[in-house]
């Protein structure tokens, strides 16, 4: 049996847009570490702005997907969640039987999100929103760091904070680490010995944002692993719903 769901066009576009942006953000985050070591702080800051702009695009994509949940077809519409809650345990059990033992019963959910994938999707959405919140919370710090190193700011944070204000309520800019770079050596009150060799004082927001980087390969492993298992079980049409109408 082929397990194919025909997702509507806006859902497919937003799915692949979000996926591409998340992977690009992951690669630029890795690239920032390489640039800093190879070409110095200025190169790293410039790539951080690229990372920020991609993050803003991701914010728009995720918000559009959440809004589309009120207008999309039955597979993506939030209205279907209440009626699905009571059926979910049965769907989960039937799907586990299929994945582990190859038993394909009529109790399996034949359309929409795969029951085993739902927790993974919610995990991914939670992590994306957390990354958006912490990333926007660090915008002021990035501007400050750019000014210190003479890097031109090509995008000014809106004075109204219309985009980032809701996120600042969760992760205020004050959580950003103080303005010490990796190569700085903070001095004591009397100008004596440095109190830290190459020590960067990091705040809560940046710590969370950097740790959150590791969810991307974990999600890809779970997502692609699930698709691979279903393909082995004979559901070779499993990917078609998100690639064609």
C-alpha positions as YAML, in Angstrom:
chain: A
units: angstrom
residues:
- id: 1
  name: UNK
  ca: [0.00, 0.00, 0.00]
- id: 2
  name: UNK
  ca: [1.24, 3.49, -0.80]
- id: 3
  name: UNK
  ca: [0.83, 6.10, 1.93]
- id: 4
  name: UNK
  ca: [0.47, 9.29, -0.09]
- id: 5
  name: UNK
  ca: [-1.00, 12.58, 1.07]
- id: 6
  name: UNK
  ca: [-1.49, 15.35, -1.46]
- id: 7
  name: UNK
  ca: [-0.60, 18.47, 0.47]
- id: 8
  name: UNK
  ca: [-1.85, 21.74, -0.98]
- id: 9
  name: UNK
  ca: [0.54, 23.98, -2.90]
- id: 10
  name: UNK
  ca: [1.07, 26.67, -0.19]
- id: 11
  name: UNK
  ca: [1.93, 23.95, 2.35]
- id: 12
  name: UNK
  ca: [4.46, 22.36, -0.01]
- id: 13
  name: UNK
  ca: [6.07, 25.72, -0.80]
- id: 14
  name: UNK
  ca: [6.31, 26.70, 2.87]
- id: 15
  name: UNK
  ca: [7.61, 23.25, 3.84]
- id: 16
  name: UNK
  ca: [10.53, 23.36, 1.42]
- id: 17
  name: UNK
  ca: [11.19, 27.05, 2.06]
- id: 18
  name: UNK
  ca: [11.41, 26.48, 5.80]
- id: 19
  name: UNK
  ca: [13.55, 23.36, 5.37]
- id: 20
  name: UNK
  ca: [15.98, 25.18, 3.06]
- id: 21
  name: UNK
  ca: [16.26, 28.16, 5.43]
- id: 22
  name: UNK
  ca: [16.86, 25.98, 8.50]
- id: 23
  name: UNK
  ca: [19.65, 24.06, 6.76]
- id: 24
  name: UNK
  ca: [21.19, 27.32, 5.48]
- id: 25
  name: UNK
  ca: [21.09, 28.79, 9.00]
- id: 26
  name: UNK
  ca: [22.83, 25.69, 10.33]
- id: 27
  name: UNK
  ca: [25.56, 25.96, 7.68]
- id: 28
  name: UNK
  ca: [26.11, 29.68, 8.26]
- id: 29
  name: UNK
  ca: [26.33, 29.08, 12.01]
- id: 30
  name: UNK
  ca: [29.09, 26.54, 11.40]
- id: 31
  name: UNK
  ca: [30.67, 28.91, 8.89]
- id: 32
  name: UNK
  ca: [30.87, 31.71, 11.46]
- id: 33
  name: UNK
  ca: [33.16, 29.65, 13.65]
- id: 34
  name: UNK
  ca: [35.38, 28.82, 10.66]
- id: 35
  name: UNK
  ca: [35.51, 32.42, 9.45]
- id: 36
  name: UNK
  ca: [36.46, 33.76, 12.85]
- id: 37
  name: UNK
  ca: [39.37, 31.35, 13.13]
- id: 38
  name: UNK
  ca: [40.50, 31.87, 9.52]
- id: 39
  name: UNK
  ca: [39.77, 35.49, 8.60]
- id: 40
  name: UNK
  ca: [39.05, 37.21, 11.91]
- id: 41
  name: UNK
  ca: [36.22, 38.88, 13.75]
- id: 42
  name: UNK
  ca: [35.09, 41.25, 10.97]
- id: 43
  name: UNK
  ca: [34.43, 38.37, 8.56]
- id: 44
  name: UNK
  ca: [32.51, 36.55, 11.29]
- id: 45
  name: UNK
  ca: [30.32, 39.60, 12.01]
- id: 46
  name: UNK
  ca: [29.49, 40.03, 8.31]
- id: 47
  name: UNK
  ca: [28.36, 36.41, 8.12]
- id: 48
  name: UNK
  ca: [26.38, 36.91, 11.33]
- id: 49
  name: UNK
  ca: [24.34, 39.57, 9.52]
- id: 50
  name: UNK
  ca: [23.72, 37.14, 6.67]
- id: 51
  name: UNK
  ca: [22.64, 34.63, 9.31]
- id: 52
  name: UNK
  ca: [20.31, 37.27, 10.79]
- id: 53
  name: UNK
  ca: [18.69, 38.06, 7.44]
- id: 54
  name: UNK
  ca: [18.10, 34.38, 6.75]
- id: 55
  name: UNK
  ca: [16.63, 34.11, 10.24]
- id: 56
  name: UNK
  ca: [14.19, 36.93, 9.45]
- id: 57
  name: UNK
  ca: [13.16, 35.07, 6.29]
- id: 58
  name: UNK
  ca: [12.64, 31.93, 8.40]
- id: 59
  name: UNK
  ca: [10.49, 33.93, 10.82]
- id: 60
  name: UNK
  ca: [8.26, 35.04, 7.94]
- id: 61
  name: UNK
  ca: [8.06, 31.49, 6.57]
- id: 62
  name: UNK
  ca: [7.10, 29.97, 9.92]
- id: 63
  name: UNK
  ca: [4.53, 32.68, 10.65]
- id: 64
  name: UNK
  ca: [3.01, 32.14, 7.20]
- id: 65
  name: UNK
  ca: [2.80, 28.38, 7.82]
- id: 66
  name: UNK
  ca: [1.12, 28.92, 11.19]
- id: 67
  name: UNK
  ca: [-1.40, 31.30, 9.62]
- id: 68
  name: UNK
  ca: [-2.03, 28.91, 6.74]
- id: 69
  name: UNK
  ca: [-3.19, 26.39, 9.34]
- id: 70
  name: UNK
  ca: [-6.41, 28.39, 9.53]
- id: 71
  name: UNK
  ca: [-7.04, 28.26, 5.77]
- id: 72
  name: UNK
  ca: [-5.40, 25.11, 4.37]
- id: 73
  name: UNK
  ca: [-6.98, 21.78, 3.50]
- id: 74
  name: UNK
  ca: [-7.94, 19.11, 6.02]
- id: 75
  name: UNK
  ca: [-4.43, 17.73, 6.39]
- id: 76
  name: UNK
  ca: [-2.92, 21.02, 7.53]
- id: 77
  name: UNK
  ca: [-5.86, 22.83, 9.13]
- id: 78
  name: UNK
  ca: [-5.76, 23.37, 12.90]
- id: 79
  name: UNK
  ca: [-9.49, 22.58, 13.07]
- id: 80
  name: UNK
  ca: [-8.66, 18.89, 12.68]
- id: 81
  name: UNK
  ca: [-6.58, 18.72, 15.86]
- id: 82
  name: UNK
  ca: [-9.41, 18.40, 18.46]
- id: 83
  name: UNK
  ca: [-11.08, 15.53, 16.64]
- id: 84
  name: UNK
  ca: [-7.74, 13.75, 16.18]
- id: 85
  name: UNK
  ca: [-6.61, 13.79, 19.82]
- id: 86
  name: UNK
  ca: [-8.83, 10.87, 20.94]
- id: 87
  name: UNK
  ca: [-7.81, 8.77, 17.90]
- id: 88
  name: UNK
  ca: [-4.10, 9.46, 18.21]
- id: 89
  name: UNK
  ca: [-3.15, 6.62, 20.65]
- id: 90
  name: UNK
  ca: [-4.74, 4.06, 18.32]
- id: 91
  name: UNK
  ca: [-3.03, 5.55, 15.29]
- id: 92
  name: UNK
  ca: [0.30, 5.54, 17.11]
- id: 93
  name: UNK
  ca: [-0.04, 1.88, 18.10]
- id: 94
  name: UNK
  ca: [-1.04, 0.83, 14.59]
- id: 95
  name: UNK
  ca: [1.87, 2.79, 13.07]
- id: 96
  name: UNK
  ca: [4.34, 1.22, 15.48]
- id: 97
  name: UNK
  ca: [3.06, -2.22, 14.47]
- id: 98
  name: UNK
  ca: [3.67, -1.32, 10.84]
- id: 99
  name: UNK
  ca: [7.18, 0.07, 11.40]
- id: 100
  name: UNK
  ca: [8.38, -2.66, 13.75]
- id: 101
  name: UNK
  ca: [6.58, -5.72, 12.38]
- id: 102
  name: UNK
  ca: [5.27, -4.71, 8.97]
- id: 103
  name: UNK
  ca: [1.62, -5.21, 10.04]
- id: 104
  name: UNK
  ca: [-0.57, -2.94, 7.91]
- id: 105
  name: UNK
  ca: [-4.02, -2.73, 9.49]
- id: 106
  name: UNK
  ca: [-7.13, -0.67, 8.78]
- id: 107
  name: UNK
  ca: [-6.47, 1.19, 12.06]
- id: 108
  name: UNK
  ca: [-3.53, 3.03, 10.55]
- id: 109
  name: UNK
  ca: [-3.98, 6.69, 9.72]
- id: 110
  name: UNK
  ca: [-4.03, 6.88, 5.94]
- id: 111
  name: UNK
  ca: [-3.71, 10.64, 5.41]
- id: 112
  name: UNK
  ca: [-2.17, 13.77, 6.88]
- id: 113
  name: UNK
  ca: [0.80, 13.75, 9.23]
- id: 114
  name: UNK
  ca: [2.23, 10.40, 10.16]
- id: 115
  name: UNK
  ca: [1.43, 9.64, 13.85]
- id: 116
  name: UNK
  ca: [5.06, 8.81, 14.63]
- id: 117
  name: UNK
  ca: [6.15, 12.04, 13.01]
- id: 118
  name: UNK
  ca: [3.82, 14.32, 14.99]
- id: 119
  name: UNK
  ca: [6.04, 14.50, 18.13]
- id: 120
  name: UNK
  ca: [9.05, 15.14, 15.90]
- id: 121
  name: UNK
  ca: [7.24, 17.96, 14.08]
- id: 122
  name: UNK
  ca: [6.16, 19.60, 17.35]
- id: 123
  name: UNK
  ca: [9.72, 19.30, 18.64]
- id: 124
  name: UNK
  ca: [11.03, 20.96, 15.47]
- id: 125
  name: UNK
  ca: [8.47, 23.77, 15.64]
- id: 126
  name: UNK
  ca: [9.28, 24.42, 19.30]
- id: 127
  name: UNK
  ca: [13.01, 24.56, 18.59]
- id: 128
  name: UNK
  ca: [12.53, 26.84, 15.58]
- id: 129
  name: UNK
  ca: [10.44, 29.29, 17.63]
- id: 130
  name: UNK
  ca: [13.03, 29.18, 20.42]
- id: 131
  name: UNK
  ca: [15.83, 29.85, 17.94]
- id: 132
  name: UNK
  ca: [13.89, 32.76, 16.44]
- id: 133
  name: UNK
  ca: [13.27, 34.22, 19.90]
- id: 134
  name: UNK
  ca: [16.86, 33.97, 21.07]
- id: 135
  name: UNK
  ca: [18.26, 35.09, 17.71]
- id: 136
  name: UNK
  ca: [16.15, 38.26, 17.59]
- id: 137
  name: UNK
  ca: [17.00, 38.89, 21.24]
- id: 138
  name: UNK
  ca: [20.67, 39.10, 20.23]
- id: 139
  name: UNK
  ca: [20.12, 41.62, 17.41]
- id: 140
  name: UNK
  ca: [21.10, 44.63, 19.55]
- id: 141
  name: UNK
  ca: [24.30, 42.91, 20.63]
- id: 142
  name: UNK
  ca: [25.24, 42.17, 17.02]
- id: 143
  name: UNK
  ca: [24.73, 45.84, 16.08]
- id: 144
  name: UNK
  ca: [26.89, 46.89, 19.02]
- id: 145
  name: UNK
  ca: [29.63, 44.44, 18.06]
- id: 146
  name: UNK
  ca: [29.50, 45.57, 14.42]
- id: 147
  name: UNK
  ca: [29.88, 49.21, 15.45]
- id: 148
  name: UNK
  ca: [32.89, 48.38, 17.61]
- id: 149
  name: UNK
  ca: [34.65, 46.62, 14.72]
- id: 150
  name: UNK
  ca: [33.68, 49.15, 12.04]
- id: 151
  name: UNK
  ca: [31.29, 46.84, 10.18]
- id: 152
  name: UNK
  ca: [28.51, 48.64, 8.31]
- id: 153
  name: UNK
  ca: [25.00, 47.75, 9.38]
- id: 154
  name: UNK
  ca: [22.96, 47.14, 6.26]
- id: 155
  name: UNK
  ca: [19.73, 46.55, 8.15]
- id: 156
  name: UNK
  ca: [18.54, 48.63, 11.08]
- id: 157
  name: UNK
  ca: [16.47, 47.06, 13.80]
- id: 158
  name: UNK
  ca: [12.99, 48.66, 13.62]
- id: 159
  name: UNK
  ca: [12.61, 51.34, 16.27]
- id: 160
  name: UNK
  ca: [9.09, 50.13, 16.90]
- id: 161
  name: UNK
  ca: [10.47, 46.62, 17.41]
- id: 162
  name: UNK
  ca: [7.33, 45.39, 15.66]
- id: 163
  name: UNK
  ca: [9.03, 42.21, 14.57]
- id: 164
  name: UNK
  ca: [11.15, 41.37, 17.58]
- id: 165
  name: UNK
  ca: [9.28, 42.92, 20.51]
- id: 166
  name: UNK
  ca: [7.16, 39.81, 21.21]
- id: 167
  name: UNK
  ca: [10.35, 37.75, 21.19]
- id: 168
  name: UNK
  ca: [12.14, 40.24, 23.45]
- id: 169
  name: UNK
  ca: [9.46, 39.58, 26.05]
- id: 170
  name: UNK
  ca: [10.66, 35.98, 26.12]
- id: 171
  name: UNK
  ca: [14.38, 36.60, 25.67]
- id: 172
  name: UNK
  ca: [15.21, 40.27, 26.40]
- id: 173
  name: UNK
  ca: [18.23, 41.86, 24.78]
- id: 174
  name: UNK
  ca: [19.62, 42.32, 28.29]
- id: 175
  name: UNK
  ca: [20.28, 38.56, 28.30]
- id: 176
  name: UNK
  ca: [22.81, 39.05, 25.52]
- id: 177
  name: UNK
  ca: [26.37, 38.70, 26.69]
- id: 178
  name: UNK
  ca: [28.43, 41.79, 27.46]
- id: 179
  name: UNK
  ca: [30.47, 43.37, 24.73]
- id: 180
  name: UNK
  ca: [33.62, 41.26, 25.11]
- id: 181
  name: UNK
  ca: [35.05, 39.53, 22.07]
- id: 182
  name: UNK
  ca: [36.92, 36.25, 22.15]
- id: 183
  name: UNK
  ca: [40.28, 37.96, 21.87]
- id: 184
  name: UNK
  ca: [39.59, 40.61, 24.50]
- id: 185
  name: UNK
  ca: [41.10, 40.46, 27.96]
- id: 186
  name: UNK
  ca: [38.95, 42.35, 30.46]
- id: 187
  name: UNK
  ca: [40.99, 44.34, 32.99]
- id: 188
  name: UNK
  ca: [40.40, 44.76, 36.70]
- id: 189
  name: UNK
  ca: [39.35, 48.09, 38.23]
- id: 190
  name: UNK
  ca: [42.98, 49.12, 38.68]
- id: 191
  name: UNK
  ca: [43.98, 48.18, 35.15]
- id: 192
  name: UNK
  ca: [45.99, 45.24, 36.39]
- id: 193
  name: UNK
  ca: [46.09, 41.71, 35.09]
- id: 194
  name: UNK
  ca: [43.39, 40.42, 32.81]
- id: 195
  name: UNK
  ca: [40.74, 38.55, 34.69]
- id: 196
  name: UNK
  ca: [40.17, 36.17, 31.78]
- id: 197
  name: UNK
  ca: [42.35, 34.92, 28.95]
- id: 198
  name: UNK
  ca: [40.31, 34.94, 25.75]
- id: 199
  name: UNK
  ca: [37.17, 34.58, 27.83]
- id: 200
  name: UNK
  ca: [33.82, 35.61, 26.35]
- id: 201
  name: UNK
  ca: [31.08, 36.37, 28.84]
- id: 202
  name: UNK
  ca: [28.01, 34.74, 27.38]
- id: 203
  name: UNK
  ca: [24.44, 35.38, 28.40]
- id: 204
  name: UNK
  ca: [21.44, 33.13, 28.63]
- id: 205
  name: UNK
  ca: [20.08, 34.04, 25.20]
- id: 206
  name: UNK
  ca: [23.27, 33.28, 23.31]
- id: 207
  name: UNK
  ca: [23.91, 30.07, 25.22]
- id: 208
  name: UNK
  ca: [20.43, 28.79, 24.33]
- id: 209
  name: UNK
  ca: [20.81, 29.88, 20.72]
- id: 210
  name: UNK
  ca: [24.15, 28.12, 20.30]
- id: 211
  name: UNK
  ca: [23.02, 24.92, 22.02]
- id: 212
  name: UNK
  ca: [19.88, 24.93, 19.88]
- id: 213
  name: UNK
  ca: [22.10, 24.53, 16.82]
- id: 214
  name: UNK
  ca: [22.41, 20.81, 17.52]
- id: 215
  name: UNK
  ca: [18.69, 20.08, 17.08]
- id: 216
  name: UNK
  ca: [19.02, 20.39, 13.28]
- id: 217
  name: UNK
  ca: [21.03, 17.19, 12.62]
- id: 218
  name: UNK
  ca: [18.91, 15.37, 15.23]
- id: 219
  name: UNK
  ca: [15.69, 16.35, 13.48]
- id: 220
  name: UNK
  ca: [17.07, 15.41, 10.06]
- id: 221
  name: UNK
  ca: [18.13, 12.02, 11.42]
- id: 222
  name: UNK
  ca: [14.66, 11.32, 12.82]
- id: 223
  name: UNK
  ca: [12.78, 12.72, 9.82]
- id: 224
  name: UNK
  ca: [14.84, 11.05, 7.10]
- id: 225
  name: UNK
  ca: [15.18, 7.87, 9.16]
- id: 226
  name: UNK
  ca: [11.39, 7.57, 9.40]
- id: 227
  name: UNK
  ca: [11.01, 8.07, 5.67]
- id: 228
  name: UNK
  ca: [13.69, 5.45, 4.99]
- id: 229
  name: UNK
  ca: [11.94, 2.88, 7.21]
- id: 230
  name: UNK
  ca: [8.59, 3.48, 5.50]
- id: 231
  name: UNK
  ca: [10.28, 3.09, 2.14]
- id: 232
  name: UNK
  ca: [11.69, -0.28, 3.27]
- id: 233
  name: UNK
  ca: [8.16, -1.30, 4.29]
- id: 234
  name: UNK
  ca: [6.96, -0.71, 0.75]
- id: 235
  name: UNK
  ca: [5.48, 2.78, 1.01]
- id: 236
  name: UNK
  ca: [7.53, 4.24, -1.79]
- id: 237
  name: UNK
  ca: [4.96, 6.96, -2.38]
- id: 238
  name: UNK
  ca: [5.55, 8.38, 1.08]
- id: 239
  name: UNK
  ca: [7.43, 11.44, -0.22]
- id: 240
  name: UNK
  ca: [5.20, 12.14, -3.21]
- id: 241
  name: UNK
  ca: [2.65, 14.17, -1.27]
- id: 242
  name: UNK
  ca: [5.20, 16.86, -0.46]
- id: 243
  name: UNK
  ca: [6.83, 16.95, -3.89]
- id: 244
  name: UNK
  ca: [3.91, 16.93, -6.29]
- id: 245
  name: UNK
  ca: [0.24, 17.81, -6.39]
...
